[in-house]
Structures are given as structure tokens and as C-alpha cells.
Amino acid sequence: MKTMTRGELAKRTGVSMATLRYYEDSGILPAPRRSSNGYRVYTEDYLVKVKFIKDAQSLGYSLKEIQDTLQLLSQEDIESEALKTLVRDRIEEIQLHIDNLQRMQTLLAGLLLTPEHDIHNYIESFRINKEDGNS
């Protein structure tokens, strides 16, 4: 099996060496084995893991969620249905987020239709009135 250094892994994945070190230190990536001279030696499967991390981050997963998923995937008795369940759960979370954003969009669009006089009164309610002794 072909191995590589951290620098080579960084180049091949487009991730900085500091980021790889962070992933290892925080347990997101397993610690690689070391060669006789003490250098970290990465195998090809690290390419897959780092790509997974980057892809998952681009989909909005937190590093903690990614770490949990990688740990789940590394179990020998993992079934494909467990991964499908994770994906379904994420789809549901995304749909809830979309629904919330659409409600917010509707509310904001409605505010644009508010009469100018009402907007002015609303803004005025936030101003401190010096005549009332509030300063």
C-alpha cells in the first residue's frame, strides 16, 4: 500500500498541514502510524477520509457531527441502513431549516409592504426622548 507524508496528503487533498494536524489532535482523523524515523505515514484511505470531511463541511455538517459519522463508519459491523438513516435525518434537518427560512422571507417581504407612516412610528419608538428625562 502506497504511503505519503503529511505534506503530500495536504497537497493531494488541498487541506493545509495545520488543518490535518488539527483533525488528528481533535480525533476527527485517527492518528497515523509512524515510520521508524518517527514521521507520520498516511495511507491512501486518508485521502478518502479527508475528502469526506471536506464534502461534509460543504454540506453544513459540524466537525463534531463529522467525527461522530467517521467513527460510526469505521465500525466493522456498520450496515448501509445506518448510513441511510443518518442521511435521512440530515435531509429532515435541512427541510426544517428551509421551512424556517421561507417563513422568515415571507415575514420580511410583508414588512416591505408596511406603510411608510407605520415604519416611521416604529423607528421613533426606539429613539430616546430627551424631553421625558431619559438620556
N, C-alpha and C positions, 0 to 999 in steps of 0.2 A: 504494500500500500504506500502510495506516494505521500510524503510529509512535507511540511513547509514551516517556515519561521513565522513569528507574529507579523513581521514586516511584510512577508509575502502574502499572508492571509489578509492583511489590511489592504494591500494593493488589489488583490483579486476580488475583494468584496466592496471596496470603496468606503470602508469604515476606518477611522483613524486608529492607530495603535493604542491611544489613550482610551478610546471607546471600548476596544476589545479588552483592555485591562480592567476597565470598569465593569464590563459584563462578567468577567471572571471573578473579580473581587466581590461582586454583589450576588454571585451564584446564578446568574442568568445563563451563563455558559459554564459547563463543567471545566474544572482545571485540566489543562492538557498534561500529558505525560512529559517528562523531561529527558533529554538525551544525557549521555554520560558526562558531557561538559556543562550540564545544568541549564541549557537552553530549552525553552518550551518548544515542543514539537506538536504541530497541529496536523490532523489527518483531514482527508477530503470531506468527511462528514461535518466538519466545522463550517465549510462553505455553505452547506445546506442549512445549518442552524443559524448562521449569521444572516443569510438571505431570508429565512423565516422571520427573524427578529425585525429586519428592516421592513418586510412586507406587512407584518402585523402592526408595526408602529404606524405605517402609512394608512392603515385601516382604522386607526384610532385606539388601538389597544395600549394599555399602560404597560410599563416594564414588569410590574408585578403580575399582571394577567398573562403576559408572555412567558414569564418564568414559570408560573403555575402550569401553563399549557405545555411547555417544553418538558417539565417534569412528568406530566401525565403521558405525553407521547413517548417518553423514554422507558416507561414501564413495559415489561415483556408481555404482560397479559392484556394490553390495551386492545380494545375492539374498535372497529371502524365506527360502530354506532356511538361510541363515547365521543369521538371527534365530531360526528354529525350533530350530536346533542349540543356540543359547545358552539358550533356554527349556528344552529337554530336559535340558541339563547342570544347570541350576538345579533342576529337578524331582528329578533324581537326588541332588543335594546335600541337598535338603530331606528326601528319603526316608531318606537315611543319618542325618540329624540326628534324625528321628522315631524311627528304629530305636534309636539310642543313648539317646534319652530314655525309650523304653519299657523298655529293659534297665535303666536307672537306676531307673525306677519300680518294676520288679519286685524289684530288689535292696533298695530301701528298704522296700517292703511286706513283704519277707521279714524285714527287721530288726525290724519291729514285732512279729513273731511270736516273737522271741527270748525265752527265759525270763528273768525278772527277775534271777535269780541270775547268769546269764551276763553280763547288761548291767552289773550291779554290779561283777563281777570285771573286766570290760573297762575301765570307768571308773577303777577302782582302779589299773590298770596304768599310768595316766598321772600319777598322783599321786607326788610325791617323798616318799620315806620318810626322815624325819629320823633315824631310828634307824640307818640304813645309812651315815650320814655324808654323805649327799647333801643339800646345801642351797644 
